Amino acid sequence: MELAILSDEISLDLNEAFRFGEEFGFKKYEIRCMDDYGHRIPDLRPERMDRLEELVGNGSIEVTAVTPGVFKIDASDTDRVRAELEDILPRTCEAAKRLKAPRIITFGVYAGTRCPTRYSR
């Protein structure tokens, strides 16, 4: 069995994360943030995306998933839901395609007080 790890759980520094990951036998990574927590996929710095694409292309790493952090919102916030569907999600799909990532991990939309009682625990 091969394991994957979030690169930023090792380090927010791209090179350091992959150097330490390699020492521990990791080749598969989930990409969420790099440099700082303000640069989350799909809003990584362009040079980071280029470097990731290079590492994937030459077989140094495999990206198992990207995690943009979308939909951790109340469903009634329709403007934000729309923005994440129409802006962040499509750009995340493009990033996943560039990095050959087969998965995009998102949060579930919070239903707030309008959640049907049959789903309450």
Rosetta blueprint (number, residue, H / E / L):
1 M L
2 E L
3 L L
4 A E
5 I E
6 L E
7 S H
8 D H
9 E H
10 I H
11 S L
12 L L
13 D L
14 L H
15 N H
16 E H
17 A H
18 F H
19 R H
20 F H
21 G H
22 E H
23 E H
24 F L
25 G L
26 F L
27 K L
28 K E
29 Y E
30 E E
31 I E
32 R L
33 C E
34 M L
35 D L
36 D L
37 Y L
38 G L
39 H L
40 R E
41 I L
42 P L
43 D L
44 L L
45 R L
46 P H
47 E H
48 R H
49 M H
50 D H
51 R H
52 L H
53 E H
54 E H
55 L H
56 V H
57 G H
58 N L
59 G L
60 S L
61 I L
62 E E
63 V E
64 T E
65 A E
66 V E
67 T L
68 P L
69 G L
70 V L
71 F L
72 K L
73 I L
74 D E
75 A L
76 S L
77 D L
78 T H
79 D H
80 R H
81 V H
82 R H
83 A H
84 E H
85 L H
86 E H
87 D H
88 I H
89 L H
90 P H
91 R H
92 T H
93 C H
94 E H
95 A H
96 A H
97 K H
98 R H
99 L L
100 K L
101 A L
102 P L
103 R L
104 I E
105 I L
106 T L
107 F L
108 G L
109 V L
110 Y E
111 A L
112 G H
113 T H
114 R H
115 C L
116 P L
117 T H
118 R H
119 Y H
120 S L
121 R L
